[in-house]
Amino acid sequence: MASIDNNSNFCSMEEELQAEARVLKEIQNRLSEKMEIGKLTPTEEEQKAIDAKSIFVGNVDYGATVEELEAHFMGCGTIVRTTIPKDKFTKKQKNFAYIEFESVASVENATVMNASIFRGRQIVVTAKRTNKPGLGHNASRGRGGRGGFRGREGQQTVLINYVYVNGPAPRGRGGRGRFNPY
């Protein structure tokens, strides 16, 4: 009966896996250098410089294209980038846009076009503001956003069910049939 040396197979398999892991690591390093992963988000100073050369265009028609917007603002200066955001749930474009110019002087030229007509609508053109980090859309509305307190992060919401032994639940205000103990 021939005996099989499992240790030699195990070692060669382990060495093969380590070699593959090294090759994968090299591929990842090359791809990350190509994509410049660390430079995807600009620093705060870079973002302020970009925003100083950008405008906000409001009341844009929902069917407007980037090419149409660029043609409308072509006389203001060289356009670097035009962005029309989309709703993340419906994937439909929103009715505003951002246009980044090559120079700050182009922003002044573009703001003159405030209240001009684009695709049958009167558009609003203002200089783009720089977002302040840490301030979300609920920051100016108080603790919980729309309409009051909704709980704090890290806390769990506890639902309490009341059991009424001697009869039905008491009726609330207005005859809605809900009991609010608070």
C-alpha positions in Angstrom: 0.0 0.0 0.0 1.4 3.4 -1.0 1.5 6.1 1.7 0.6 9.6 0.8 2.5 12.5 2.3 -0.2 15.0 3.1 2.3 17.5 4.6 4.0 18.1 1.2 0.7 18.7 -0.5 -0.4 21.1 2.2 2.8 23.1 2.0 2.7 23.4 -1.8 -1.0 24.4 -1.6 -0.2 27.1 1.1 2.7 28.4 -1.0 0.5 28.6 -4.0 -2.1 30.6 -2.1 0.5 33.0 -0.8 1.8 33.5 -4.4 -1.7 34.2 -5.6 -2.2 36.7 -2.7 1.0 38.5 -3.7 -0.1 38.7 -7.4 -3.6 40.1 -6.3 -1.9 42.6 -4.0 0.2 43.9 -6.9 -2.8 44.2 -9.2 -4.7 46.2 -6.5 -1.7 48.5 -6.0 -1.5 49.2 -9.8 -5.2 49.8 -10.0 -5.2 52.2 -7.0 -2.4 54.1 -8.6 -4.3 54.4 -11.8 -7.5 55.5 -10.2 -5.8 57.8 -7.7 -8.1 56.7 -4.9 -6.7 59.1 -2.4 -7.4 62.1 -4.6 -11.1 61.5 -5.2 -12.3 63.9 -2.5 -10.7 67.3 -2.7 -9.5 69.0 0.5 -11.4 71.8 2.0 -9.2 74.5 0.4 -9.5 72.8 -3.0 -13.3 72.6 -2.6 -13.5 76.3 -1.8 -11.4 77.1 -4.9 -13.7 75.0 -7.0 -16.8 76.6 -5.5 -15.5 80.1 -6.2 -15.5 79.2 -9.9 -18.9 77.6 -9.9 -22.5 78.7 -10.1 -25.9 77.3 -9.0 -28.6 77.3 -11.6 -32.1 76.9 -10.2 -35.5 76.3 -11.8 -34.0 74.3 -14.6 -36.5 72.4 -16.8 -36.6 68.7 -15.9 -35.9 67.7 -19.5 -32.8 69.9 -19.9 -29.5 68.4 -21.0 -26.0 69.2 -20.0 -25.3 70.3 -23.6 -28.2 72.8 -23.6 -27.1 74.3 -20.4 -23.5 74.6 -21.6 -24.8 76.3 -24.8 -26.9 78.7 -22.7 -23.9 79.8 -20.6 -21.2 79.5 -23.4 -20.7 83.3 -23.6 -19.8 83.6 -19.9 -16.5 81.7 -20.2 -14.9 78.3 -20.6 -16.9 75.6 -18.9 -15.0 72.9 -17.1 -17.9 70.8 -15.8 -21.7 70.8 -15.8 -23.7 68.7 -13.3 -27.4 68.1 -13.1 -28.1 66.0 -10.0 -30.6 63.1 -10.0 -32.9 61.9 -7.3 -31.3 58.8 -5.8 -34.7 56.9 -5.5 -36.5 57.8 -8.7 -33.4 58.4 -10.8 -35.1 61.5 -12.3 -33.1 64.7 -12.6 -33.7 67.5 -10.2 -34.6 71.0 -11.3 -31.2 72.6 -10.6 -27.7 72.4 -11.9 -24.1 73.4 -11.1 -21.7 74.8 -13.6 -17.9 75.0 -12.9 -16.0 77.6 -15.0 -12.3 77.9 -15.7 -12.0 81.3 -14.0 -13.7 83.3 -11.2 -14.5 86.2 -13.7 -16.8 83.8 -15.6 -18.9 83.5 -12.4 -19.6 87.3 -12.5 -20.5 87.1 -16.1 -22.9 84.2 -15.4 -24.7 85.8 -12.5 -25.7 88.6 -14.9 -27.9 85.9 -16.6 -30.0 85.6 -13.5 -33.7 85.7 -14.4 -33.0 84.8 -18.1 -35.3 82.4 -19.9 -34.0 78.8 -20.4 -36.4 76.3 -22.1 -39.4 78.5 -21.3 -38.5 78.9 -17.6 -37.0 81.9 -15.7 -33.9 80.5 -14.2 -32.1 81.6 -11.0 -28.3 82.0 -11.2 -26.2 82.6 -8.1 -22.6 81.9 -7.1 -22.3 78.4 -5.6 -21.8 78.4 -1.8 -19.4 76.1 0.0 -21.0 73.6 2.2 -20.0 73.7 5.8 -18.8 70.2 7.0 -21.0 68.6 9.6 -24.1 70.6 8.8 -26.7 68.4 7.2 -30.1 69.4 6.0 -31.6 68.9 9.5 -29.0 71.0 11.3 -30.9 74.3 11.1 -34.2 72.8 12.1 -33.5 71.9 15.7 -33.0 68.5 17.3 -35.0 66.1 15.2 -35.6 67.7 11.9 -39.1 68.0 10.6 -41.7 68.4 13.3 -39.9 67.5 16.5 -38.0 65.0 18.4 -37.4 61.6 16.6 -34.8 60.1 19.0 -31.1 60.4 19.4 -28.4 58.3 17.8 -27.4 55.3 19.8 -30.8 55.1 21.6 -33.4 52.5 20.9 -37.0 53.2 20.5 -39.2 51.3 22.9 -42.8 50.5 21.9 -45.2 49.8 24.7 -48.3 47.8 24.2 -51.1 48.3 26.7 -53.3 45.5 27.7 -56.7 46.5 29.1 -58.2 43.8 31.2 -61.5 45.3 32.2 -62.7 46.6 28.9 -61.7 48.3 25.6 -58.9 50.9 25.3 -59.9 54.4 26.3 -60.8 56.7 23.4 -58.4 59.5 22.6 -59.1 63.1 21.7 -61.3 63.6 18.7 -62.6 60.1 18.7 -59.7 58.7 16.7 -59.6 55.6 19.0 -55.9 55.9 19.9 -54.6 56.2 23.4 -51.7 58.5 23.9 -50.3 58.1 27.4 -48.1 61.2 27.3 
